[in-house]
Amino acid sequence: MKKGWVVPPDCCVIIEVDQGASLGYRKASLLNEIKVLGSLGKAAMSSSIDAEHARDLIFEMNEDFRQPLVVFDGNPIDCDPVQLTENGEKMASLYWQKYLPVWQSILDERGRNY
């Protein structure tokens, strides 16, 4: 695990970050890795996601949001270099801002009930 990285949840934490569009932990993690690495293959590997599935997640996110979150530097089918758009950076940041309090409340609730 990366230094300072949030422990992955053992439950699904999906947060609406754009009108009608939402991100979950895996998609937000993938966006973070794309920002840092600029490579779909490396970002997928770092996020423990199959590269083809990661590409499908990008297509899905780009379709769900009003503006694309990720752009391909070439043909999206066989291209590895990728970049987050300004909107992608904004949505990923918004997810993590909303995620931490939600995850903390889940942990607090579990602590009270177990």
C-alpha positions as CSV (number, residue, x, y, z in Angstrom):
1,M,0.0,0.0,0.0
2,K,1.2,3.5,-0.8
3,K,2.4,5.7,2.1
4,G,-0.5,7.9,3.2
5,W,-3.1,6.1,1.1
6,V,-6.5,5.3,2.4
7,V,-7.3,1.7,3.2
8,P,-9.7,0.3,0.6
9,P,-13.2,-0.2,2.1
10,D,-14.7,-3.6,2.4
11,C,-18.0,-2.1,1.4
12,C,-19.1,0.0,-1.5
13,V,-18.8,3.7,-1.1
14,I,-20.4,5.4,-4.1
15,I,-20.8,9.2,-4.0
16,E,-22.6,11.4,-6.4
17,V,-20.1,14.0,-7.5
18,D,-21.8,15.5,-10.5
19,Q,-25.5,15.9,-11.2
20,G,-26.6,12.3,-11.7
21,A,-23.1,10.9,-12.0
22,S,-21.2,9.2,-9.3
23,L,-17.9,7.7,-8.5
24,G,-16.9,4.7,-6.4
25,Y,-13.7,3.9,-4.7
26,R,-12.2,1.9,-7.6
27,K,-13.0,4.5,-10.2
28,A,-11.6,7.3,-8.0
29,S,-8.5,5.3,-7.3
30,L,-8.0,4.7,-11.0
31,L,-8.4,8.4,-11.7
32,N,-5.7,9.2,-9.1
33,E,-3.3,6.7,-10.7
34,I,-3.9,8.1,-14.1
35,K,-3.1,11.5,-12.9
36,V,0.2,10.4,-11.4
37,L,1.3,7.8,-14.0
38,G,-0.2,9.0,-17.3
39,S,-0.5,5.4,-18.4
40,L,-3.7,3.3,-18.5
41,G,-1.7,0.1,-18.2
42,K,0.3,1.3,-15.2
43,A,-2.7,2.9,-13.5
44,A,-4.7,-0.3,-13.9
45,M,-1.9,-2.4,-12.5
46,S,-1.4,0.0,-9.6
47,S,-5.2,-0.1,-8.9
48,S,-5.3,-3.9,-9.2
49,I,-7.7,-3.6,-12.1
50,D,-7.4,-5.6,-15.4
51,A,-6.3,-3.1,-18.1
52,E,-9.3,-3.9,-20.4
53,H,-11.7,-3.4,-17.5
54,A,-10.0,-0.1,-16.6
55,R,-10.5,1.1,-20.2
56,D,-14.1,0.1,-19.9
57,L,-14.4,2.1,-16.7
58,I,-13.0,5.1,-18.4
59,F,-15.4,4.8,-21.3
60,E,-18.2,4.5,-18.7
61,M,-17.1,7.5,-16.7
62,N,-16.7,9.7,-19.8
63,E,-20.2,8.7,-20.9
64,D,-21.8,9.3,-17.4
65,F,-20.3,12.8,-16.8
66,R,-21.2,15.9,-18.7
67,Q,-17.6,16.4,-19.6
68,P,-15.0,13.7,-20.1
69,L,-12.8,12.8,-17.1
70,V,-10.0,11.1,-19.1
71,V,-8.6,11.7,-22.6
72,F,-6.6,9.2,-24.6
73,D,-3.5,10.4,-26.5
74,G,-4.5,8.6,-29.6
75,N,-6.9,5.8,-30.5
76,P,-8.7,4.8,-27.2
77,I,-8.9,1.2,-28.2
78,D,-5.1,0.6,-28.5
79,C,-3.6,3.6,-26.8
80,D,-2.0,3.6,-23.4
81,P,-1.1,7.2,-22.7
82,V,-4.0,8.9,-20.9
83,Q,-4.5,12.1,-19.1
84,L,-7.1,13.4,-16.6
85,T,-9.0,16.4,-17.9
86,E,-9.5,19.4,-15.6
87,N,-13.0,18.0,-14.9
88,G,-11.5,14.6,-14.1
89,E,-9.2,16.2,-11.5
90,K,-12.1,18.1,-10.1
91,M,-14.4,15.1,-9.8
92,A,-11.7,12.8,-8.3
93,S,-10.8,15.5,-5.7
94,L,-14.5,16.0,-4.9
95,Y,-14.9,12.3,-4.4
96,W,-12.1,12.1,-1.9
97,Q,-13.4,15.2,0.0
98,K,-16.8,13.5,0.4
99,Y,-15.4,9.9,0.9
100,L,-13.4,10.5,4.0
101,P,-16.3,11.7,6.2
102,V,-18.6,9.0,4.9
103,W,-16.0,6.2,5.5
104,Q,-15.2,7.6,9.0
105,S,-19.0,7.5,9.8
106,I,-19.1,3.9,8.6
107,L,-16.2,3.0,10.9
108,D,-17.8,4.8,13.8
109,E,-21.1,3.0,13.3
110,R,-19.4,-0.4,13.1
111,G,-17.5,0.4,16.3
112,R,-20.7,1.1,18.1
113,N,-22.5,-2.0,16.9
114,Y,-19.7,-4.7,17.2
